[in-house]
Amino acid sequence: MTTGGLATDPLRLAGALIRCESVTPVEGGALDLLGEVLGGLGFACHRLPFDEVDNLYARFGTGAPNFCFAGHTDVVPTGDAADWSVPPFAGEVVDGMLRGRGAADMKGAIAAFVTAAAGLIETRGAGFDGSISLLITGDEEGPAVNGTVRMLDWLAERGERLDHCLVGEPTNPGQLGEMIKNGRRGSLNAWITARGTAGHVAYPHLADNPLPRLTRLLSRLQDRRFLDASEHFQETNLEVTGLTVDNTATNVIPDAAQARLNIRFNTNHSGESLSAWLREQCETAAAPCDIEIQVSGEPFLTPPGPFTDLLIAAIREETGLTPALSTTGGTSDARFIKNHCPVAEFGLISQTMHKVDEQVPAGDVERLARIYGRILERYFA
């Protein structure tokens, strides 16, 4: 495909990216396209494959400060394509809406990144002082092991520094300009297995049923009310997300039962402190019990200040809205970037991400590019 003019047309570029079938961990041509477009603007592009995942880091300029746009070209599966009103990878504008998998999450924002950068480069030319970089992974919707984390390690090994970062996740609930994410709660997953002795249901004294003990433990865990909401964070909450018993018979007491749970936690806790609490609860269950814990992200907050003020001012100039600062929602790759520089998130409307007929207003993609352009202008003023 010809890439002429794509850098300055966010809708065309977004549509072209959507037509790249980049379901995690398949690259699908999306990073090839971005590399060609960015290379044409003068970016130094580095393809960074780690195991089965491909990634891209591109940088214009060598000076400081280095303002980074971060995001992902990988998308979730489409489900049954017959359920879509348009082919999920068509990338078409229908009735004023850009439709296709990734329109909201987050190929529309990546296209806006590129257009904003192109605008500043055209304006500043050789007199540009500083750097603009794009950190684009193909592993955000998957395990998130071979993407942003390893790219950041690669940058650190090279001695490259990010001074501030804006992630293009779809942060707005219903209208462009409503919300910036300046932090996220942490996430912990746990698998608890209670063990017993199998036997015939008619002779329970010869068996040991693990299910009653496991359900009592789960009830005790869910009864805890954290009551730890703060100015910037919702309460910590624990949800049981699965209960499994490998038993198809109606007359057999099982020898094991497993539960799965998730805790979303704020900065009053850490993955380590909650892990210790869960292990203590399992030990007091007075029964053989195994627990496996995986902390996929710690909570973080980019405090309100000059960086968030700059973002708010640029968004207000373009939309007339004053966005709220929020830490709601799930996790994003910002949880890794926060270890390297101040980070916030702002993108398109989130209503249809991961859904059939994912779509965003076509005009919002163009407005988002102008917002990102205003951010760059203010940042490098």
N, C-alpha and C positions, 0 to 999 in steps of 0.2 A: 504494500500500500504506500501511496505517496504521503509524506508527512508535512508537505508544504502548507503553511498557514495554521497548522494545528496548535502551535504554541500560543497564538493570540486569539484562539476561538475555543473557549472552554467547553462549550456544548459539543462541538465536533470532536474534540479530544476525548471528552467523557464518553461519547457514543462509541468511538473507536476502541477505548479501553474496555467498555462493557462487552464488545464483540470478541474480546479475547477471553476464552473460556478457562479462566484461571481458578478453578475450584481447588482448594488446598489439598495437596501441596504442588499442584500442577501450575507451571508458570504461564502457559497458554499464550505466550507472545506479548503479554502486557509489559513486562520489563524490557523486552526488545524494543517495543514501541517507545516507551518512555526514554530509554537510553538514546534512541535516534533523535527524538525531539529535543532533549536536553543537550545532547552533543552539538546539535545545530545552533544552540544558543551560546555555546562556549563553555558549558559545564565539563569538568573532568569527571568521567563516569567510571565507576568501578563495579563490576559484577562480582558478587560475593556468594558463591554457592557453598552451603554447608550441608553435608550429607544430601538428603533428597530435596532440600529447599534452596531456591534461588532468591537472591536479594540484590538490591541496587543502592549504592551510595553515590550521589552526584554532588559536586561542589563547584560553585562559581566564585572565583577569587581565592586569595590565599591569606588575606589579612584578617584581623579581628575588629569587631566581634563577628562571630559566626552564628547567624540566625538559621535554625533548622526547621524545616517542615517535615513531619514524620507521618507515615501512614502505611497502608497495606493494599496490595493489589489482589491478594487472594480473597475468595468469596466462599460462602457456604453453598452447599448443593441447592439445586432449584426445586427439588421435588418433582412431581409429575408435570412435565411441560404442558400437558393438555389443560392443566388448571389455569394457565396464564392466558391473559387476553391478547398478548403479543408474545412471540418467541422470547424466552428469557434472556437470550444473548443477542437480541437484535439491536439494542441500543438506540431505539427510535424515540422521537418526540411525537406523542399522540395526545391530542386535545390539550396541548400546553404542558404536558408532563413528560419528563425524560424517564423512560421505563426500561427496566432490565436489572438483572442481578448485579448488585454493586452500585447502582445509581446513587443510593443513599450511603451505603457502607462499603467502600468509601471512594469509589472511582470518580464521582463527581467532585469531591474535595481535592483529589490529586490533580485533576485537570485544572481546578482553580489555583492550586499551588503554582503550576507551571505558568499559567497566564499572568499571575501576579509577578512572578520572578521575571518573566519576559518584559513586562512593562517597566519594571525598575531598571533592568539592564539597558533597555532602549533609552530611558530618560538619563541615566547616569553615564552610560558608555564607559570609556576608559578611565573616567574619573571616579569610578566606584571605589569606595573605601570600606572594606569589610568583606564578608563572605555570605552567600546564601547556599544552603545545602538542603538536599532531600534525602531522607533516610527511609527507604521503601522496602518493606519486607513481603515475603510470600508465605508467612507462617503465623499470622496473627489469629486467624480463625481456627488454627489447629493447635498442636501442643505448645506453640510459642517457645520452642527450645532452640531451634536453628535459625531464628530470624533476628529480631531486634537485639536480643541479649548478646549474640555472638558478633553482630555488627558493631555494637558498642565496645566490645572487647577488642575488636580489630582496630577501631579508631584509637582506643587508648594505647594500644601497642605502637601505633604510628605517631603518637604524640599529638593527635588532632583533638581539638576541644570544641564542644558545643557550648555556646554561651547562653542561649535561650532556645526553647523548642515549643512549637505549636503543633499539636496532633489534630488531624482533620476528621476525627470521629464525629458522627451525627449527634450533636449535643442538644439540638433544639426540639422541644416536645411538639410544638404545633406551628411555630412561626419563626422564620429566620431572624435571629437577633435576640431571642429570648434568654439563652443560657450559655454560659461558659462553664466548663468543668475545670475547677482548679484543685482538684484532689479526688481521691477514690478510697472507698473502704477496702480493706484487705479481704482475702478469700481463703478459707481453709476447707478442705474436703477430708472426710474421715470414713473409714470402713471398719465396722465393729463386727466381730464374729464371736458369737456365744457357742460354746461346745457342750455337748451332753453325751448321752448314750442312747442309741436307737433301741426300739423295742416295740412290742405289740401294744396297741392302745388298750386292749382288755386287761393287760397286766402292767399297769403303770409303775408298780413297785419294783419291777425288774428293769426299768428304763430310767432315763434322766432327761426330761424335756427341756431344751434350752430356750424355747420360745417365751414362756412366761417371764424368765429372768431378763431376756433381752427387751421385751416390751416394757417391763417395769423400769429398766435402765433408760430407755428412750423417753418414757414419760417424765422421769426425773430430770433428764437433760432439757426437755422442752419446757418444763415448769420454771426453769430459771428465767427471770426477767432481768435483763442487764441494766435497764433504766439509766443509760449512759449517753443519751443524746446531748449534743453540745451545739455551740453557735454554728459550727461548720459541718457537723455530721449527724446523720440519723442514728437511732439506736442500733447497737449490735443485735443481730438476730440469728437464731439457729433454726434450720429447717431439716426435717427428715425427708430425704429424697428417694429412698428405696428400701425395700424389705424383701429379702430373697431366702427361700427355703427350697433346697433341692430334694423334693419329695413329691412324687406323683401318686402315691398310694393314699387311700383314705383311712387305712387301719394301722399305720406305722407312725410311731413317734420319731421325729428326725433326730439325727445326731449333731446337727449344727444349723444355725440360722445367722444370716448376715444382714446388717442394716448399713445404709449409706446416709451421710448427712453433710450439710454445708453450713458454715458459719461465715457471715459477712460482718466484719468487725471494724470499729473505728480506732482512732489513735489512743484510746484508753487501754488498748490491748495490743498484744503482738502475737504472731504465730506461735512463738515459743511459750508464752504464758497460757494461751488457750490449749495448746497441746498438752501441757502439764496438767491443766484442769481436767481435760478429757481422760487422760490416763489415770488420774486419781479417781475419777468417777467409775471407771471400769474396774479398778482394783477393789473398790468398796462394794461392787456388785456381788461379791462373795461367790464367785463362780468362775470356771475357766473361761477366759475372754481374751481375744486377741484384737489389737487395734493397729491400723495402718493410717498414717496421717500425711497429707500432702498440702503444704502451704503454697498456693500459686501466686500470691502477692501480698505484700504488707501494705497497710494504709499509709497514705501520704497526703500532705496539704502544701500547696504553694500559697503562702500567705498573701492576702490582699496587699497590694503595694504598687510600685512603679510599673512592673510588667503587666499586671492585670489591669491597672488603670489605662495603660496604652491600648490594650485590646478593647476595653470598654469604650474608649473614646472613638476608635476607628469604627467599631460596630455601630455606635450611636450616630456617627456622621453619615453612614450609608443607609441605615434602616430607620432612624428616629427612635429606636428602642434602646433602653438601658438594660443590658443583659444581667441576669442574676448570676452570682457565683454559686456553684453547686458542687457537691461531692456525691450525688445520687447515681444510681445505675450500677452496671456491672464493672468488670475490670477492663483495662485496655493496656496497650504497650507503654503508656505513660508510667506505669508502675515500675518499669525498668529504667526509663529515661531519667526519672527523678533522682536517680543516684549520680547523675552526671551533670545536670543543670536544671534551673527552674523550668517547669513544664506546665502547660495548660492545654485544654482541648476546646476546639470550636469547629463546627462543620454544619452540615445540612440538617433537615428535619428528620427525626428518627422514627416516625410512625410506622413506616413499612419495611424497615430493615429486617432481613432474614425472612420476609413473608413472600407469598405469592404476589405477583404484580408489584414488586418493589419499584418505587417511583418517587421522584421529587419534581417540584415545579421547575420547568426549564429556566425560567427567569431567575430562580434562586441560585442556580449554578453560576450564572453571569454576575449576580450580585455578590455572591461569595468571593468570586475572583476579585471584584472591586474592593471588598472588605480586606482580603489578604493584601491587596496592593496598598491600601491605606496603612495597614499595619507595617509593611516594609518601609513605606515612606517615613512614617513616624519613627520607626526603630533606627533608621539610618540618617535621620535628619541631622 
